[in-house]
């Protein structure tokens, strides 16, 4: 079971727009939502599901709006939340910004969208590209557009229109991996994992069938080829276009792709990651006079790779002033509103080591407030490189007209939540 009704409220709890799908929950029940929410906030017990009698409110907040679904059944909560977030995504793609003003300016289109997105409490067409084919933002075109419903709504491939044509058929595949890392003050890696995604930009004519092959450890062991370099992926999530039964049977990633840009899949790899950019720091605070900072950065990845736009954020005391810097490469600057020194290195080759020294004055009166010890954080991007070793082994493109198409593959590794704690 899914939602009975969906409401969009302002921050004062006033209903801006709503749609009653099933009629089994009194629409005035929504008046209880905000008082119950405020009561929970006061008690510090905020909950994503609020209950009043036998009615459940499932809600999310976006900008200055609350999006609320009501139900009096034992509904599938994860489905309703996925729908509410999808609602935000669709409205944002239509109106650029989703806020109170954009709701008030677009009542007609929003009612049209709410009718198409859900039917009798069950999600239907939720792909904004498809919705935009027959629900346009120009009111006078609305009636004309509605008379011709695109085949995507009635066929099995709801995420792709028929009759797409390109002069040059190409697929661009981006394998993007983010490293999350936490290193303690003694230099020990406390936690690390890799979050990856495979993104497509598809420029293919017709209704092509694509098959993607990765060096997936489960596939290699199924086929008895567990000798090569393979990767163990966890928490794999696919775009709706991927045939899940086929993947579960023989690990083949087979699909008819959406046109244009899409995320084909995401995954996580729980593994011990060697820090790609290693930071050593000495932060000395001399009472009532100065703070001296020495930071050494080393690229611990292969020499033929280069990290781009490296940004090393070093915390400094909030009462520091009169900054002086010396760097062996790049540029350091003081950002007082964030209490940080930001050391930027545009190009950082593997195996290289660089040094930054900073000197700050401190006021003669000691700051009485005990400050925490924020970690050093690092941002970077390394093209043509994946830390997990994942590889696209092949991409087969099959289309009934028999055209030849070129797949292009690009690998990028970047920092996720990358933190190194300091002693000082």
C-alpha positions as a Markdown table, in Angstrom:
| # | Residue | x | y | z |
|---|---|---|---|---|
| 1 | Unk | 0.0 | 0.0 | 0.0 |
| 2 | Unk | 1.1 | 3.6 | -0.6 |
| 3 | Unk | -0.1 | 7.1 | 0.1 |
| 4 | Unk | -3.7 | 8.2 | 0.6 |
| 5 | Unk | -3.0 | 11.9 | -0.1 |
| 6 | Unk | 0.0 | 14.2 | -0.7 |
| 7 | Unk | 0.3 | 17.7 | 0.7 |
| 8 | Unk | 2.7 | 20.6 | 0.2 |
| 9 | Unk | 2.8 | 22.9 | 3.3 |
| 10 | Unk | 4.6 | 26.2 | 4.1 |
| 11 | Unk | 6.6 | 26.5 | 7.3 |
| 12 | Unk | 3.5 | 27.7 | 9.2 |
| 13 | Unk | 1.7 | 24.5 | 8.3 |
| 14 | Unk | -0.6 | 26.2 | 5.7 |
| 15 | Unk | -1.6 | 23.9 | 2.8 |
| 16 | Unk | -0.3 | 25.3 | -0.4 |
| 17 | Unk | -1.4 | 22.4 | -2.7 |
| 18 | Unk | -2.7 | 18.9 | -2.1 |
| 19 | Unk | -4.0 | 15.9 | -4.0 |
| 20 | Unk | -6.4 | 13.3 | -2.5 |
| 21 | Unk | -5.7 | 9.9 | -4.2 |
| 22 | Unk | -7.8 | 7.4 | -2.2 |
| 23 | Unk | -10.3 | 9.4 | -0.1 |
| 24 | Unk | -9.9 | 7.1 | 2.9 |
| 25 | Unk | -8.2 | 9.7 | 5.2 |
| 26 | Unk | -10.1 | 12.9 | 6.2 |
| 27 | Unk | -8.2 | 15.8 | 4.5 |
| 28 | Unk | -8.6 | 17.9 | 7.7 |
| 29 | Unk | -6.2 | 15.5 | 9.5 |
| 30 | Unk | -3.3 | 17.5 | 8.0 |
| 31 | Unk | -4.1 | 20.3 | 10.6 |
| 32 | Unk | -2.6 | 18.1 | 13.3 |
| 33 | Unk | 0.7 | 17.7 | 11.4 |
| 34 | Unk | 2.6 | 20.9 | 12.3 |
| 35 | Unk | 1.6 | 21.1 | 16.0 |
| 36 | Unk | 2.7 | 17.5 | 16.5 |
| 37 | Unk | 6.0 | 18.2 | 14.7 |
| 38 | Unk | 6.7 | 21.3 | 16.8 |
| 39 | Unk | 5.9 | 19.3 | 19.9 |
| 40 | Unk | 8.4 | 16.6 | 18.9 |
| 41 | Unk | 11.0 | 19.3 | 18.1 |
| 42 | Unk | 10.6 | 20.8 | 21.6 |
| 43 | Unk | 11.0 | 17.3 | 23.2 |
| 44 | Unk | 14.1 | 16.6 | 21.0 |
| 45 | Unk | 12.4 | 13.5 | 19.6 |
| 46 | Unk | 12.0 | 14.3 | 15.9 |
| 47 | Unk | 10.7 | 11.4 | 13.9 |
| 48 | Unk | 10.2 | 10.9 | 10.2 |
| 49 | Unk | 6.8 | 9.3 | 10.8 |
| 50 | Unk | 4.2 | 11.2 | 13.0 |
| 51 | Unk | 1.0 | 9.4 | 14.1 |
| 52 | Unk | -2.3 | 11.0 | 15.1 |
| 53 | Unk | -4.9 | 8.4 | 16.0 |
| 54 | Unk | -4.8 | 5.9 | 13.1 |
| 55 | Unk | -3.4 | 8.4 | 10.6 |
| 56 | Unk | 0.4 | 8.4 | 9.8 |
| 57 | Unk | 2.1 | 11.5 | 8.4 |
| 58 | Unk | 5.3 | 10.7 | 6.4 |
| 59 | Unk | 7.2 | 13.9 | 5.8 |
| 60 | Unk | 10.3 | 15.5 | 4.4 |
| 61 | Unk | 11.4 | 19.2 | 4.5 |
| 62 | Unk | 12.8 | 20.9 | 1.4 |
| 63 | Unk | 13.8 | 24.6 | 1.5 |
| 64 | Unk | 10.8 | 26.4 | 3.2 |
| 65 | Unk | 8.3 | 23.6 | 2.4 |
| 66 | Unk | 7.1 | 20.4 | 4.1 |
| 67 | Unk | 6.0 | 17.6 | 1.7 |
| 68 | Unk | 3.7 | 15.2 | 3.6 |
| 69 | Unk | 2.0 | 12.0 | 2.6 |
| 70 | Unk | -0.8 | 10.6 | 4.7 |
| 71 | Unk | -2.0 | 7.0 | 5.1 |
| 72 | Unk | -4.1 | 4.9 | 7.6 |
| 73 | Unk | -2.7 | 1.6 | 6.4 |
| 74 | Unk | 0.5 | -0.3 | 7.1 |
| 75 | Unk | 2.1 | 1.4 | 4.0 |
| 76 | Unk | 5.5 | 0.8 | 2.5 |
| 77 | Unk | 7.3 | 3.7 | 4.1 |
| 78 | Unk | 10.4 | 3.4 | 2.0 |
| 79 | Unk | 8.3 | 3.6 | -1.2 |
| 80 | Unk | 6.5 | 6.7 | 0.1 |
| 81 | Unk | 9.8 | 8.4 | 1.0 |
| 82 | Unk | 11.3 | 7.5 | -2.4 |
| 83 | Unk | 8.2 | 9.1 | -4.0 |
| 84 | Unk | 8.4 | 12.3 | -1.9 |
| 85 | Unk | 12.1 | 12.8 | -2.9 |
| 86 | Unk | 11.2 | 12.0 | -6.5 |
| 87 | Unk | 8.5 | 14.7 | -6.2 |
| 88 | Unk | 11.2 | 17.2 | -5.2 |
| 89 | Unk | 13.4 | 16.1 | -8.1 |
| 90 | Unk | 10.7 | 16.5 | -10.7 |
| 91 | Unk | 9.4 | 19.9 | -9.4 |
| 92 | Unk | 13.0 | 21.2 | -9.2 |
| 93 | Unk | 13.6 | 20.1 | -12.9 |
| 94 | Unk | 10.4 | 21.9 | -13.9 |
| 95 | Unk | 10.8 | 25.1 | -11.8 |
| 96 | Unk | 14.6 | 25.3 | -11.2 |
| 97 | Unk | 13.9 | 26.2 | -7.5 |
| 98 | Unk | 11.3 | 24.4 | -5.4 |
| 99 | Unk | 10.0 | 26.9 | -2.8 |
| 100 | Unk | 6.7 | 28.5 | -1.8 |
| 101 | Unk | 6.8 | 31.0 | -4.6 |
| 102 | Unk | 7.3 | 28.4 | -7.3 |
| 103 | Unk | 4.4 | 26.4 | -6.0 |
| 104 | Unk | 2.1 | 29.4 | -6.0 |
| 105 | Unk | 3.2 | 30.4 | -9.6 |
| 106 | Unk | 2.6 | 26.9 | -11.0 |
| 107 | Unk | -0.6 | 25.5 | -9.5 |
| 108 | Unk | -2.0 | 24.2 | -12.9 |
| 109 | Unk | 1.2 | 22.3 | -13.9 |
| 110 | Unk | 1.6 | 20.9 | -10.3 |
| 111 | Unk | -1.9 | 19.4 | -10.3 |
| 112 | Unk | -1.2 | 17.9 | -13.8 |
| 113 | Unk | 2.1 | 16.5 | -12.4 |
| 114 | Unk | 0.5 | 15.1 | -9.3 |
| 115 | Unk | -2.1 | 13.3 | -11.4 |
| 116 | Unk | 0.5 | 11.7 | -13.6 |
| 117 | Unk | 3.1 | 10.9 | -10.9 |
| 118 | Unk | 0.7 | 8.9 | -8.8 |
| 119 | Unk | -2.6 | 6.9 | -9.4 |
| 120 | Unk | -4.8 | 5.8 | -6.5 |
| 121 | Unk | -1.9 | 6.0 | -4.1 |
| 122 | Unk | 0.7 | 4.1 | -6.3 |
| 123 | Unk | 3.6 | 5.9 | -8.1 |
| 124 | Unk | 3.3 | 5.8 | -11.9 |
| 125 | Unk | 5.4 | 7.9 | -14.3 |
| 126 | Unk | 8.2 | 9.6 | -12.3 |
| 127 | Unk | 10.7 | 10.3 | -15.0 |
| 128 | Unk | 10.8 | 14.1 | -15.6 |
| 129 | Unk | 12.2 | 13.7 | -19.1 |
| 130 | Unk | 9.1 | 11.7 | -20.1 |
| 131 | Unk | 6.7 | 13.9 | -18.2 |
| 132 | Unk | 8.1 | 17.0 | -20.0 |
| 133 | Unk | 7.1 | 15.4 | -23.3 |
| 134 | Unk | 3.4 | 15.9 | -22.6 |
| 135 | Unk | 3.2 | 18.2 | -19.6 |
| 136 | Unk | 4.7 | 21.5 | -20.8 |
| 137 | Unk | 5.2 | 24.6 | -18.7 |
| 138 | Unk | 3.3 | 26.8 | -21.2 |
| 139 | Unk | -0.4 | 26.7 | -20.1 |
| 140 | Unk | -1.8 | 27.2 | -23.6 |
| 141 | Unk | 0.1 | 24.2 | -24.9 |
| 142 | Unk | -1.2 | 21.9 | -22.1 |
| 143 | Unk | -4.4 | 20.8 | -23.7 |
| 144 | Unk | -2.8 | 20.1 | -27.1 |
| 145 | Unk | 0.0 | 18.2 | -25.5 |
| 146 | Unk | -2.4 | 16.0 | -23.5 |
| 147 | Unk | -4.2 | 14.7 | -26.5 |
| 148 | Unk | -1.1 | 12.8 | -27.6 |
| 149 | Unk | 0.3 | 10.7 | -24.8 |
| 150 | Unk | 3.9 | 9.6 | -25.7 |
| 151 | Unk | 4.4 | 5.8 | -26.3 |
| 152 | Unk | 6.8 | 5.8 | -23.3 |
| 153 | Unk | 3.9 | 5.9 | -20.9 |
| 154 | Unk | 2.3 | 2.9 | -22.5 |
| 155 | Unk | 5.3 | 0.8 | -23.5 |
| 156 | Unk | 7.6 | -1.3 | -21.4 |
| 157 | Unk | 10.5 | 1.1 | -21.6 |
| 158 | Unk | 9.1 | 4.1 | -19.8 |
| 159 | Unk | 12.4 | 5.9 | -19.5 |
| 160 | Unk | 13.1 | 6.1 | -23.2 |
| 161 | Unk | 11.2 | 7.6 | -26.1 |
| 162 | Unk | 11.0 | 5.9 | -29.5 |
| 163 | Unk | 12.3 | 7.4 | -32.7 |
| 164 | Unk | 15.5 | 8.9 | -31.3 |
| 165 | Unk | 18.1 | 9.7 | -34.0 |
| 166 | Unk | 21.7 | 10.7 | -33.9 |
| 167 | Unk | 24.1 | 11.4 | -36.8 |
| 168 | Unk | 27.0 | 9.9 | -34.7 |
| 169 | Unk | 26.2 | 7.2 | -32.2 |
| 170 | Unk | 28.3 | 7.3 | -29.1 |
| 171 | Unk | 28.2 | 6.3 | -25.4 |
| 172 | Unk | 30.4 | 8.1 | -22.7 |
| 173 | Unk | 31.0 | 6.0 | -19.6 |
| 174 | Unk | 32.3 | 7.8 | -16.4 |
| 175 | Unk | 33.5 | 5.6 | -13.6 |
| 176 | Unk | 33.7 | 7.9 | -10.6 |
| 177 | Unk | 35.0 | 6.8 | -7.2 |
| 178 | Unk | 35.0 | 8.9 | -4.0 |
| 179 | Unk | 37.2 | 7.9 | -1.0 |
| 180 | Unk | 36.0 | 8.3 | 2.5 |
| 181 | Unk | 38.8 | 8.2 | 5.0 |
| 182 | Unk | 39.4 | 9.0 | 8.7 |
| 183 | Unk | 43.0 | 9.0 | 10.0 |
| 184 | Unk | 43.6 | 9.5 | 13.8 |
| 185 | Unk | 46.2 | 11.7 | 15.3 |
| 186 | Unk | 48.7 | 8.8 | 15.5 |
| 187 | Unk | 48.5 | 8.2 | 11.7 |
| 188 | Unk | 46.4 | 5.1 | 11.9 |
| 189 | Unk | 43.5 | 4.7 | 9.4 |
| 190 | Unk | 40.4 | 4.4 | 11.6 |
| 191 | Unk | 37.9 | 3.9 | 8.7 |
| 192 | Unk | 37.9 | 3.9 | 5.0 |
| 193 | Unk | 35.6 | 2.9 | 2.1 |
| 194 | Unk | 35.1 | 3.7 | -1.6 |
| 195 | Unk | 31.7 | 4.9 | -2.9 |
| 196 | Unk | 31.5 | 4.5 | -6.7 |
| 197 | Unk | 29.1 | 5.3 | -9.5 |
| 198 | Unk | 29.0 | 4.6 | -13.2 |
| 199 | Unk | 27.4 | 7.5 | -15.1 |
| 200 | Unk | 26.4 | 7.4 | -18.8 |
| 201 | Unk | 25.9 | 10.0 | -21.5 |
| 202 | Unk | 24.1 | 8.1 | -24.2 |
| 203 | Unk | 23.8 | 9.4 | -27.7 |
| 204 | Unk | 22.4 | 6.4 | -29.5 |
| 205 | Unk | 19.6 | 6.1 | -32.2 |
| 206 | Unk | 16.7 | 3.8 | -31.9 |
| 207 | Unk | 16.1 | 1.3 | -29.0 |
| 208 | Unk | 19.6 | -0.1 | -28.4 |
| 209 | Unk | 20.4 | -3.0 | -26.1 |
| 210 | Unk | 23.6 | -2.5 | -24.1 |
| 211 | Unk | 25.7 | -5.0 | -22.1 |
| 212 | Unk | 28.3 | -3.8 | -19.7 |
| 213 | Unk | 31.1 | -6.1 | -18.4 |
| 214 | Unk | 33.1 | -5.2 | -15.3 |
| 215 | Unk | 35.9 | -7.1 | -13.5 |
| 216 | Unk | 33.4 | -8.2 | -10.9 |
| 217 | Unk | 34.7 | -10.8 | -8.5 |
| 218 | Unk | 31.4 | -12.7 | -8.3 |
| 219 | Unk | 31.2 | -12.9 | -12.1 |
| 220 | Unk | 34.8 | -14.1 | -12.3 |
| 221 | Unk | 34.2 | -16.9 | -9.7 |
| 222 | Unk | 31.0 | -17.9 | -11.5 |
| 223 | Unk | 32.9 | -18.3 | -14.8 |
| 224 | Unk | 35.9 | -19.9 | -13.2 |
| 225 | Unk | 38.2 | -17.0 | -14.1 |
| 226 | Unk | 39.2 | -15.8 | -10.6 |
| 227 | Unk | 42.8 | -15.4 | -11.5 |
| 228 | Unk | 42.7 | -11.8 | -12.8 |
| 229 | Unk | 42.3 | -8.6 | -10.9 |
| 230 | Unk | 38.7 | -8.4 | -9.7 |
| 231 | Unk | 36.7 | -6.2 | -7.4 |
| 232 | Unk | 34.1 | -7.1 | -4.7 |
| 233 | Unk | 31.2 | -4.6 | -4.9 |
| 234 | Unk | 28.7 | -4.2 | -2.2 |
| 235 | Unk | 25.4 | -2.3 | -1.8 |
| 236 | Unk | 25.0 | -2.3 | -5.6 |
| 237 | Unk | 22.0 | -0.1 | -6.8 |
| 238 | Unk | 20.9 | 0.1 | -10.4 |
| 239 | Unk | 18.9 | 2.5 | -12.6 |
| 240 | Unk | 15.4 | 1.0 | -13.3 |
| 241 | Unk | 16.6 | 0.2 | -16.9 |
| 242 | Unk | 18.8 | -2.6 | -15.7 |
| 243 | Unk | 17.4 | -6.2 | -16.0 |
| 244 | Unk | 17.8 | -7.3 | -12.4 |
| 245 | Unk | 16.9 | -10.9 | -13.0 |
| 246 | Unk | 19.6 | -11.2 | -15.6 |
| 247 | Unk | 22.1 | -9.7 | -13.2 |
| 248 | Unk | 21.1 | -12.0 | -10.4 |
| 249 | Unk | 21.4 | -15.0 | -12.7 |
| 250 | Unk | 24.7 | -14.4 | -14.4 |
| 251 | Unk | 26.0 | -11.0 | -13.3 |
| 252 | Unk | 25.3 | -9.5 | -16.7 |
| 253 | Unk | 24.5 | -5.8 | -16.7 |
| 254 | Unk | 22.0 | -5.7 | -19.5 |
| 255 | Unk | 19.8 | -2.6 | -20.3 |
| 256 | Unk | 18.1 | -0.3 | -22.7 |
| 257 | Unk | 19.6 | 3.1 | -21.7 |
| 258 | Unk | 17.8 | 6.4 | -21.0 |
| 259 | Unk | 18.7 | 9.0 | -23.6 |
| 260 | Unk | 21.2 | 11.6 | -22.5 |
| 261 | Unk | 22.8 | 11.6 | -19.0 |
| 262 | Unk | 21.9 | 9.1 | -16.3 |
| 263 | Unk | 23.4 | 7.2 | -13.4 |
| 264 | Unk | 23.5 | 3.5 | -14.4 |
| 265 | Unk | 24.6 | 2.1 | -11.0 |
| 266 | Unk | 26.2 | 2.9 | -7.7 |
| 267 | Unk | 28.2 | 0.7 | -5.4 |
| 268 | Unk | 30.4 | 0.6 | -2.3 |
| 269 | Unk | 33.6 | -1.2 | -1.6 |
| 270 | Unk | 34.6 | -1.8 | 2.0 |
| 271 | Unk | 38.3 | -2.0 | 1.9 |
| 272 | Unk | 41.4 | -0.7 | 3.7 |
| 273 | Unk | 42.4 | 2.3 | 1.5 |
| 274 | Unk | 46.0 | 3.6 | 1.7 |
| 275 | Unk | 45.6 | 7.4 | 1.9 |
| 276 | Unk | 46.3 | 8.8 | -1.6 |
| 277 | Unk | 47.4 | 12.1 | -0.2 |
| 278 | Unk | 49.2 | 11.7 | 3.1 |
| 279 | Unk | 49.4 | 14.7 | 5.5 |
| 280 | Unk | 51.8 | 15.2 | 8.4 |
| 281 | Unk | 51.2 | 18.3 | 10.5 |
| 282 | Unk | 52.9 | 20.0 | 13.5 |
| 283 | Unk | 50.8 | 22.8 | 15.0 |
| 284 | Unk | 52.5 | 24.6 | 17.9 |
| 285 | Unk | 50.7 | 27.2 | 19.9 |
| 286 | Unk | 52.8 | 29.5 | 22.0 |
| 287 | Unk | 50.7 | 31.0 | 24.7 |
| 288 | Unk | 49.8 | 34.7 | 24.4 |
| 289 | Unk | 52.0 | 35.2 | 21.3 |
| 290 | Unk | 51.8 | 33.0 | 18.2 |
| 291 | Unk | 50.8 | 29.8 | 16.4 |
| 292 | Unk | 53.2 | 28.0 | 14.0 |
| 293 | Unk | 52.0 | 25.4 | 11.6 |
| 294 | Unk | 54.0 | 23.1 | 9.4 |
| 295 | Unk | 52.1 | 20.8 | 7.0 |
| 296 | Unk | 53.8 | 18.2 | 4.8 |
| 297 | Unk | 51.7 | 16.7 | 1.9 |
| 298 | Unk | 52.8 | 13.5 | 0.0 |
| 299 | Unk | 51.2 | 12.0 | -3.1 |
| 300 | Unk | 51.0 | 8.2 | -2.3 |
| 301 | Unk | 49.8 | 7.1 | -5.7 |
| 302 | Unk | 51.6 | 6.0 | -8.9 |
| 303 | Unk | 54.0 | 8.5 | -10.4 |
| 304 | Unk | 52.3 | 8.6 | -13.8 |
| 305 | Unk | 49.1 | 10.0 | -12.2 |
| 306 | Unk | 48.4 | 13.6 | -11.2 |
| 307 | Unk | 45.9 | 14.9 | -8.6 |
| 308 | Unk | 44.2 | 18.1 | -9.8 |
| 309 | Unk | 42.9 | 21.0 | -7.7 |
| 310 | Unk | 44.2 | 19.7 | -4.4 |
| 311 | Unk | 42.8 | 21.7 | -1.5 |
| 312 | Unk | 44.2 | 21.1 | 2.0 |
| 313 | Unk | 42.1 | 22.8 | 4.8 |
| 314 | Unk | 44.1 | 23.3 | 8.0 |
| 315 | Unk | 42.2 | 24.6 | 11.1 |
| 316 | Unk | 43.6 | 27.5 | 13.1 |
| 317 | Unk | 42.5 | 29.1 | 16.4 |
| 318 | Unk | 39.5 | 31.5 | 16.1 |
| 319 | Unk | 41.5 | 34.4 | 17.6 |
| 320 | Unk | 44.5 | 34.1 | 15.3 |
| 321 | Unk | 45.6 | 37.1 | 13.2 |
| 322 | Unk | 48.5 | 38.5 | 11.1 |
| 323 | Unk | 49.0 | 35.5 | 8.9 |
| 324 | Unk | 52.3 | 34.8 | 7.1 |
| 325 | Unk | 52.8 | 31.8 | 4.7 |
| 326 | Unk | 55.6 | 30.0 | 3.0 |
| 327 | Unk | 54.9 | 27.2 | 0.5 |
| 328 | Unk | 57.2 | 25.0 | -1.6 |
| 329 | Unk | 54.4 | 24.9 | -4.2 |
| 330 | Unk | 50.9 | 26.2 | -4.7 |
| 331 | Unk | 49.2 | 29.0 | -2.8 |
| 332 | Unk | 48.1 | 29.4 | 0.9 |
| 333 | Unk | 45.4 | 31.8 | 2.1 |
| 334 | Unk | 43.7 | 32.5 | 5.4 |
| 335 | Unk | 39.9 | 32.2 | 5.5 |
| 336 | Unk | 39.0 | 33.9 | 8.8 |
| 337 | Unk | 35.2 | 33.2 | 8.6 |
| 338 | Unk | 36.0 | 29.5 | 8.6 |
| 339 | Unk | 39.1 | 29.6 | 10.9 |
| 340 | Unk | 41.1 | 27.8 | 8.2 |
| 341 | Unk | 44.2 | 28.0 | 6.2 |
| 342 | Unk | 43.4 | 26.8 | 2.6 |
| 343 | Unk | 46.5 | 25.5 | 0.8 |
| 344 | Unk | 45.7 | 25.0 | -2.9 |
| 345 | Unk | 47.9 | 23.0 | -5.3 |
| 346 | Unk | 46.6 | 22.9 | -8.9 |
| 347 | Unk | 48.7 | 19.9 | -10.0 |
| 348 | Unk | 50.1 | 17.3 | -7.6 |
| 349 | Unk | 52.0 | 14.4 | -9.2 |
| 350 | Unk | 52.2 | 11.0 | -7.5 |
| 351 | Unk | 55.4 | 10.5 | -5.4 |
| 352 | Unk | 55.9 | 14.2 | -4.8 |
| 353 | Unk | 56.2 | 15.9 | -1.4 |
| 354 | Unk | 55.4 | 19.5 | -0.6 |
| 355 | Unk | 55.7 | 21.7 | 2.4 |
| 356 | Unk | 53.6 | 24.6 | 3.8 |
| 357 | Unk | 54.5 | 26.8 | 6.8 |
| 358 | Unk | 52.2 | 29.3 | 8.4 |
| 359 | Unk | 52.7 | 31.8 | 11.2 |
| 360 | Unk | 49.9 | 33.5 | 13.1 |
| 361 | Unk | 49.9 | 36.1 | 15.8 |
| 362 | Unk | 47.7 | 35.5 | 18.9 |
| 363 | Unk | 46.2 | 38.2 | 21.1 |
| 364 | Unk | 47.9 | 38.8 | 24.5 |
| 365 | Unk | 44.6 | 38.0 | 26.3 |
| 366 | Unk | 44.0 | 34.2 | 26.3 |
| 367 | Unk | 40.8 | 33.0 | 24.7 |
| 368 | Unk | 39.0 | 31.4 | 27.6 |
| 369 | Unk | 36.8 | 29.1 | 25.5 |
| 370 | Unk | 38.2 | 25.7 | 25.0 |
| 371 | Unk | 38.1 | 25.0 | 21.3 |
| 372 | Unk | 37.7 | 21.5 | 19.8 |
| 373 | Unk | 40.3 | 20.0 | 17.5 |
| 374 | Unk | 38.8 | 20.0 | 14.0 |
| 375 | Unk | 40.6 | 17.7 | 11.6 |
| 376 | Unk | 42.5 | 18.6 | 8.5 |
| 377 | Unk | 40.4 | 17.9 | 5.4 |
| 378 | Unk | 41.6 | 17.3 | 1.9 |
| 379 | Unk | 39.8 | 17.7 | -1.5 |
| 380 | Unk | 41.3 | 16.4 | -4.7 |
| 381 | Unk | 40.5 | 14.7 | -8.1 |
| 382 | Unk | 42.7 | 12.2 | -9.9 |
| 383 | Unk | 41.7 | 11.5 | -13.5 |
| 384 | Unk | 42.4 | 8.2 | -15.4 |
| 385 | Unk | 42.6 | 6.4 | -12.1 |
| 386 | Unk | 40.5 | 4.2 | -9.8 |
| 387 | Unk | 41.6 | 3.3 | -6.4 |
| 388 | Unk | 39.6 | 0.1 | -6.3 |
| 389 | Unk | 41.0 | -1.2 | -9.6 |
| 390 | Unk | 37.5 | -1.5 | -11.1 |
| 391 | Unk | 37.6 | -1.8 | -14.9 |
| 392 | Unk | 35.0 | -1.7 | -17.8 |
| 393 | Unk | 36.0 | -4.8 | -19.6 |
| 394 | Unk | 33.6 | -4.3 | -22.5 |
| 395 | Unk | 30.5 | -2.5 | -23.6 |
| 396 | Unk | 28.4 | -4.2 | -26.3 |
| 397 | Unk | 25.9 | -2.1 | -28.2 |
| 398 | Unk | 23.2 | -4.1 | -30.2 |
| 399 | Unk | 20.6 | -2.3 | -32.3 |
| 400 | Unk | 18.3 | -3.8 | -34.9 |
| 401 | Unk | 19.5 | -1.4 | -37.7 |
| 402 | Unk | 23.1 | -2.7 | -37.0 |
| 403 | Unk | 24.9 | 0.6 | -36.7 |
| 404 | Unk | 28.4 | 0.8 | -35.3 |
| 405 | Unk | 28.8 | 2.9 | -32.1 |
| 406 | Unk | 31.8 | 4.0 | -30.1 |
| 407 | Unk | 31.9 | 3.6 | -26.3 |
| 408 | Unk | 34.3 | 6.0 | -24.5 |
| 409 | Unk | 35.4 | 5.2 | -20.9 |
| 410 | Unk | 36.8 | 7.7 | -18.4 |
| 411 | Unk | 37.9 | 7.0 | -14.8 |
| 412 | Unk | 38.1 | 9.6 | -12.0 |
| 413 | Unk | 39.0 | 9.2 | -8.3 |
| 414 | Unk | 38.1 | 12.0 | -5.9 |
| 415 | Unk | 38.0 | 12.8 | -2.2 |
| 416 | Unk | 34.8 | 12.1 | -0.3 |
| 417 | Unk | 34.8 | 12.7 | 3.4 |
| 418 | Unk | 38.6 | 12.7 | 3.7 |
| 419 | Unk | 39.8 | 13.7 | 7.2 |
| 420 | Unk | 43.1 | 13.6 | 9.2 |
| 421 | Unk | 43.0 | 14.4 | 12.9 |
| 422 | Unk | 45.7 | 16.5 | 14.5 |
| 423 | Unk | 47.5 | 16.3 | 17.8 |
| 424 | Unk | 47.0 | 20.0 | 18.6 |
